[in-house]
Amino acid sequence: MCLAYTSFAVRMLQGRDILKSTAAALPAEGLLDLTERFWAGGAQVDLSQLESHDPAYLSRVRSRAEKAGLWLELSVPSKYLESAEAYAQMAGVAQALGADRIRVALLYGRRYESFATIDAWTAHDRKWRSQLATIKPVIERYPIQVGIENHKDFTARELADLLTSLDSPKIGACVDFGNNISLLEDPLDTIRTLAPFAVTTHLKDMAVRQSADGFELSEVPLGEGLVPLAEAIAVVRAARPDARLALEMITRDPLSVPYRTDKYWIAVPRPSAEALARFERDVIGKAWKDPLPHISHLTPAQQVEAEDENVRRSVAYARSHLNL
């Protein structure tokens, strides 16, 4: 198991939402220090955490990781999939780091918040279907696998259909274990749908709590939420034994999923009444009885302490219960 850089979001953001800051506040070598401290096997590093693309610097980061026995993955913005030149530049950085796979999100927002009309979502969908088909031959020139994350944008079936249409051994999924709860999907259904395409993952556990307009959603330490982790990992390993497991334990205030409002459904496909009832029974029905964890009222130092405790508990559970 490796640690995704977002497991240290507090250090990057100090209590602000992850969309409003940058991973650069935690340089790559600092992330490697934390990875060693928490006894993980590697790190999913964001491109912005690299202080430069100078070969000497990249060689130093790679040597630092290799000396500690750590493997690296690279997380990159979607703009690097928009031209052959941009992809080649990024692929050169990944190769210099010794990273053989990258994680990318096509939307850095949430579908139910980012699109004011269904036409806006349709344009986004069409753009990426066309662009990925165009960039596919370029991606296939390099010994790097691309994992597209289900980042509260595509439903699992939509992303699986996109990846099937591309039909490339180099383009797959970063399977996030919890994100699609926000699209009213049972997490195990999401994982079963995307596991055949898994390049890497965001391993996480989630908790929900009902609210007036839907529910709140939070990452919680592994083993404390509603995701059936052992079964989910077994599904991924059966489908793609080489897929990496990257812990993403984001310590933050809960996210609102207002699915009982009309605005939520502007760009999100409505499930059948039967599917919605099943989600409410099997997912929301497992709601926490107490308020979900909040950190915004804590001091910056206390937030870091909470983050460390969440990562520590997750790593301990992964070792003792998940054989990681």
C-alpha positions as CSV (number, residue, x, y, z in Angstrom):
1,M,0.0,0.0,0.0
2,C,1.2,3.5,-0.8
3,L,0.0,6.8,0.5
4,A,-1.8,9.3,-1.8
5,Y,-0.6,12.9,-1.2
6,T,-4.2,13.8,-0.4
7,S,-3.8,11.8,2.8
8,F,-2.0,14.9,4.0
9,A,-4.5,17.4,2.8
10,V,-4.4,19.2,6.2
11,R,-0.8,20.0,5.7
12,M,-1.5,21.4,2.3
13,L,-4.7,23.2,3.1
14,Q,-4.9,23.8,6.9
15,G,-8.7,23.3,7.0
16,R,-9.7,24.7,3.6
17,D,-11.5,22.6,1.1
18,I,-9.1,20.6,-1.1
19,L,-10.3,22.4,-4.3
20,K,-9.0,25.7,-3.0
21,S,-5.3,25.1,-2.6
22,T,-2.4,23.1,-4.0
23,A,-0.3,20.1,-3.2
24,A,2.8,22.2,-3.7
25,A,2.6,23.2,0.0
26,L,3.9,19.7,0.8
27,P,7.0,19.1,-1.4
28,A,7.7,15.6,-2.8
29,E,10.6,14.9,-0.4
30,G,8.4,15.9,2.5
31,L,5.8,13.5,1.3
32,L,8.4,10.8,1.2
33,D,9.4,11.5,4.7
34,L,5.8,11.1,5.8
35,T,5.5,7.9,3.8
36,E,8.5,6.4,5.6
37,R,7.1,7.6,9.0
38,F,3.9,5.8,8.5
39,W,5.6,2.6,7.1
40,A,3.9,2.7,3.7
41,G,5.4,1.0,0.6
42,G,5.3,4.0,-1.7
43,A,3.7,7.4,-2.5
44,Q,1.3,8.8,-5.0
45,V,3.0,12.2,-5.7
46,D,1.3,15.1,-7.3
47,L,3.1,16.8,-10.1
48,S,2.8,20.2,-8.3
49,Q,4.9,18.7,-5.4
50,L,7.9,18.5,-7.6
51,E,10.0,21.7,-7.2
52,S,11.2,21.5,-10.8
53,H,11.4,19.2,-13.8
54,D,15.2,19.5,-13.9
55,P,16.7,16.1,-14.5
56,A,19.1,16.5,-11.6
57,Y,16.3,17.2,-9.2
58,L,14.1,14.4,-10.5
59,S,17.0,12.0,-10.1
60,R,17.4,13.1,-6.5
61,V,13.8,12.5,-5.7
62,R,13.9,9.1,-7.4
63,S,17.1,8.1,-5.5
64,R,15.5,9.3,-2.3
65,A,12.6,7.0,-2.9
66,E,14.6,4.0,-4.1
67,K,17.0,4.3,-1.1
68,A,14.0,3.9,1.2
69,G,12.5,1.1,-0.9
70,L,9.5,3.2,-2.0
71,W,7.8,3.1,-5.3
72,L,6.2,6.1,-6.9
73,E,3.1,7.0,-8.8
74,L,2.4,10.4,-10.3
75,S,-0.8,12.4,-10.1
76,V,-1.3,14.9,-12.9
77,P,-3.8,17.5,-14.0
78,S,-6.0,16.6,-17.0
79,K,-4.4,19.3,-19.1
80,Y,-1.5,16.9,-19.8
81,L,-4.0,14.8,-21.8
82,E,-4.9,17.7,-24.0
83,S,-1.9,17.6,-26.4
84,A,0.8,15.3,-27.6
85,E,3.5,17.8,-26.5
86,A,2.0,18.1,-23.0
87,Y,1.7,14.4,-22.5
88,A,5.3,13.8,-23.7
89,Q,6.5,16.4,-21.2
90,M,4.7,14.8,-18.4
91,A,5.7,11.2,-19.4
92,G,9.3,12.3,-19.4
93,V,8.9,13.5,-15.8
94,A,7.2,10.2,-14.8
95,Q,9.9,8.1,-16.4
96,A,12.6,10.2,-14.7
97,L,11.0,9.4,-11.4
98,G,10.6,5.7,-12.2
99,A,6.8,6.0,-12.1
100,D,5.1,3.6,-14.4
101,R,1.5,4.8,-13.9
102,I,-0.3,8.0,-13.4
103,R,-3.5,9.1,-11.8
104,V,-5.7,11.8,-13.4
105,A,-9.1,13.3,-12.7
106,L,-10.9,14.8,-15.6
107,L,-13.0,17.0,-13.4
108,Y,-11.7,18.8,-10.3
109,G,-15.2,19.4,-8.9
110,R,-18.4,17.5,-8.3
111,R,-20.8,16.8,-11.0
112,Y,-23.8,18.0,-9.0
113,E,-22.1,21.3,-8.2
114,S,-20.0,22.0,-11.4
115,F,-22.7,21.9,-14.1
116,A,-25.6,24.4,-14.3
117,T,-27.2,22.6,-17.2
118,I,-27.3,19.1,-18.6
119,D,-25.9,20.5,-21.9
120,A,-22.8,21.7,-19.9
121,W,-22.2,18.1,-18.6
122,T,-22.8,16.6,-22.1
123,A,-20.2,19.0,-23.6
124,H,-17.7,17.9,-20.9
125,D,-18.4,14.3,-21.6
126,R,-18.1,14.7,-25.3
127,K,-14.9,16.7,-25.0
128,W,-13.1,13.9,-23.1
129,R,-14.4,11.1,-25.2
130,S,-13.1,12.8,-28.2
131,Q,-9.8,14.0,-26.6
132,L,-8.9,10.6,-25.1
133,A,-9.5,8.9,-28.4
134,T,-7.2,11.5,-30.1
135,I,-4.5,11.2,-27.5
136,K,-4.7,7.4,-27.2
137,P,-1.9,6.7,-29.8
138,V,0.4,9.1,-27.9
139,I,-0.3,7.4,-24.6
140,E,0.5,4.0,-26.1
141,R,4.0,5.1,-27.1
142,Y,5.1,5.3,-23.5
143,P,5.6,2.5,-20.8
144,I,3.1,4.3,-18.5
145,Q,-0.4,3.4,-17.6
146,V,-3.0,6.1,-17.2
147,G,-5.6,5.7,-14.4
148,I,-8.7,8.0,-14.8
149,E,-10.3,8.5,-11.5
150,N,-14.1,8.3,-10.8
151,H,-13.9,11.7,-9.3
152,K,-17.5,12.5,-8.4
153,D,-18.1,13.0,-12.2
154,F,-18.7,9.9,-14.2
155,T,-20.9,7.1,-12.8
156,A,-19.1,3.8,-12.7
157,R,-21.0,2.6,-15.7
158,E,-20.3,5.7,-17.7
159,L,-16.5,5.5,-17.0
160,A,-16.5,1.8,-17.7
161,D,-18.2,2.4,-21.1
162,L,-15.7,5.2,-21.9
163,L,-12.7,2.9,-21.1
164,T,-14.2,0.1,-23.0
165,S,-14.6,2.3,-26.1
166,L,-11.0,3.3,-25.8
167,D,-9.9,-0.3,-25.6
168,S,-6.3,0.5,-24.7
169,P,-4.0,-1.5,-22.4
170,K,-2.5,1.8,-21.3
171,I,-5.7,3.6,-20.3
172,G,-7.6,2.4,-17.3
173,A,-9.1,3.6,-14.0
174,C,-7.9,4.9,-10.7
175,V,-10.7,3.2,-8.8
176,D,-11.8,5.4,-5.9
177,F,-13.5,3.2,-3.3
178,G,-15.8,6.0,-2.0
179,N,-16.4,8.9,-4.4
180,N,-19.4,7.5,-6.2
181,I,-21.4,7.3,-3.0
182,S,-22.0,11.0,-3.8
183,L,-23.6,9.8,-7.1
184,L,-25.8,7.4,-5.1
185,E,-23.9,4.3,-5.9
186,D,-23.2,1.4,-3.5
187,P,-19.4,1.4,-3.2
188,L,-19.1,-2.3,-3.9
189,D,-21.1,-1.9,-7.1
190,T,-18.7,0.9,-8.2
191,I,-15.7,-1.3,-7.5
192,R,-17.1,-4.3,-9.2
193,T,-17.8,-2.2,-12.3
194,L,-14.4,-0.5,-12.5
195,A,-12.1,-3.3,-11.2
196,P,-11.5,-4.8,-14.7
197,F,-9.9,-1.4,-15.7
198,A,-7.9,-0.8,-12.4
199,V,-4.5,0.7,-12.9
200,T,-4.3,2.2,-9.4
201,T,-6.8,3.0,-6.6
202,H,-7.8,5.4,-3.9
203,L,-8.3,3.0,-1.0
204,K,-10.6,4.6,1.6
205,D,-13.5,4.0,4.0
206,M,-16.5,6.3,4.1
207,A,-19.3,7.3,6.5
208,V,-22.6,9.0,5.8
209,R,-25.1,10.9,8.0
210,Q,-28.5,12.0,6.9
211,S,-29.2,15.7,6.5
212,A,-32.2,17.8,5.7
213,D,-31.5,17.8,1.9
214,G,-29.7,14.5,1.5
215,F,-26.6,13.3,3.5
216,E,-23.2,14.3,4.6
217,L,-20.2,12.2,3.4
218,S,-16.8,11.8,5.0
219,E,-13.6,9.8,4.7
220,V,-13.0,7.9,8.0
221,P,-10.1,5.7,9.0
222,L,-10.1,2.3,7.4
223,G,-12.4,-0.2,9.1
224,E,-14.6,2.5,10.7
225,G,-17.0,3.1,7.8
226,L,-19.4,1.3,5.5
227,V,-17.1,0.1,2.7
228,P,-16.5,-3.7,2.8
229,L,-12.8,-3.2,2.4
230,A,-11.6,-6.9,2.4
231,E,-14.2,-7.8,-0.2
232,A,-13.5,-4.7,-2.3
233,I,-9.8,-5.4,-2.4
234,A,-10.4,-9.0,-3.3
235,V,-12.6,-7.9,-6.2
236,V,-9.8,-5.6,-7.5
237,R,-7.1,-8.2,-7.1
238,A,-9.1,-10.9,-8.8
239,A,-9.7,-8.6,-11.8
240,R,-6.3,-6.8,-11.9
241,P,-3.7,-8.3,-9.7
242,D,-1.1,-5.7,-10.6
243,A,-3.3,-2.7,-9.6
244,R,-1.8,-0.6,-6.8
245,L,-3.5,0.3,-3.6
246,A,-3.1,3.9,-2.6
247,L,-4.5,5.0,0.8
248,E,-6.5,8.3,0.5
249,M,-7.5,9.3,4.0
250,I,-8.6,12.9,3.6
251,T,-9.1,14.6,6.9
252,R,-11.6,17.4,6.5
253,D,-15.2,18.5,7.2
254,P,-18.0,16.4,5.7
255,L,-19.1,17.0,2.1
256,S,-22.8,17.8,1.5
257,V,-24.6,15.6,-1.0
258,P,-28.0,17.3,-1.5
259,Y,-29.7,14.7,-3.5
260,R,-33.2,15.7,-2.2
261,T,-32.9,19.0,-4.1
262,D,-33.8,19.7,-7.7
263,K,-30.4,21.3,-8.4
264,Y,-28.6,18.0,-7.6
265,W,-30.3,16.3,-10.5
266,I,-29.6,18.9,-13.2
267,A,-26.6,16.9,-14.5
268,V,-26.9,13.6,-12.6
269,P,-28.8,10.7,-14.1
270,R,-31.7,9.6,-11.9
271,P,-31.7,6.0,-10.7
272,S,-34.8,3.9,-10.8
273,A,-37.1,4.1,-7.7
274,E,-36.0,0.6,-6.8
275,A,-32.3,1.5,-7.1
276,L,-32.7,4.6,-5.0
277,A,-34.6,2.8,-2.3
278,R,-31.9,0.1,-2.2
279,F,-29.2,2.9,-1.9
280,E,-31.1,4.5,0.9
281,R,-31.5,1.2,2.7
282,D,-28.0,-0.2,2.2
283,V,-25.9,2.9,2.3
284,I,-27.7,5.7,4.1
285,G,-29.2,3.1,6.3
286,K,-25.7,2.6,7.7
287,A,-25.5,6.2,8.8
288,W,-23.4,7.2,11.8
289,K,-25.6,8.0,14.8
290,D,-23.2,10.7,16.0
291,P,-22.1,13.8,14.0
292,L,-19.4,13.0,11.4
293,P,-15.9,14.3,12.3
294,H,-15.3,18.0,11.7
295,I,-11.9,19.7,11.9
296,S,-12.6,23.3,10.9
297,H,-13.0,24.3,14.6
298,L,-9.6,22.9,15.5
299,T,-6.4,24.9,15.6
300,P,-3.9,24.2,12.8
301,A,-1.8,22.1,15.1
302,Q,-4.8,20.1,16.2
303,Q,-5.8,19.5,12.6
304,V,-2.4,18.0,11.8
305,E,-2.7,15.8,14.9
306,A,-6.1,14.6,13.7
307,E,-4.7,13.9,10.2
308,D,-1.8,11.9,11.7
309,E,-4.1,9.9,13.9
310,N,-6.4,9.1,10.9
311,V,-3.5,7.9,8.8
312,R,-2.0,6.0,11.6
313,R,-5.3,4.2,12.4
314,S,-5.8,3.4,8.7
315,V,-2.3,2.0,8.2
316,A,-2.7,-0.1,11.4
317,Y,-6.0,-1.5,10.2
318,A,-4.6,-2.2,6.7
319,R,-1.8,-4.3,8.3
320,S,-3.9,-6.1,10.9
321,H,-7.0,-6.8,8.9
322,L,-6.3,-6.4,5.1
323,N,-2.8,-8.0,4.9
324,L,-1.3,-4.9,3.4
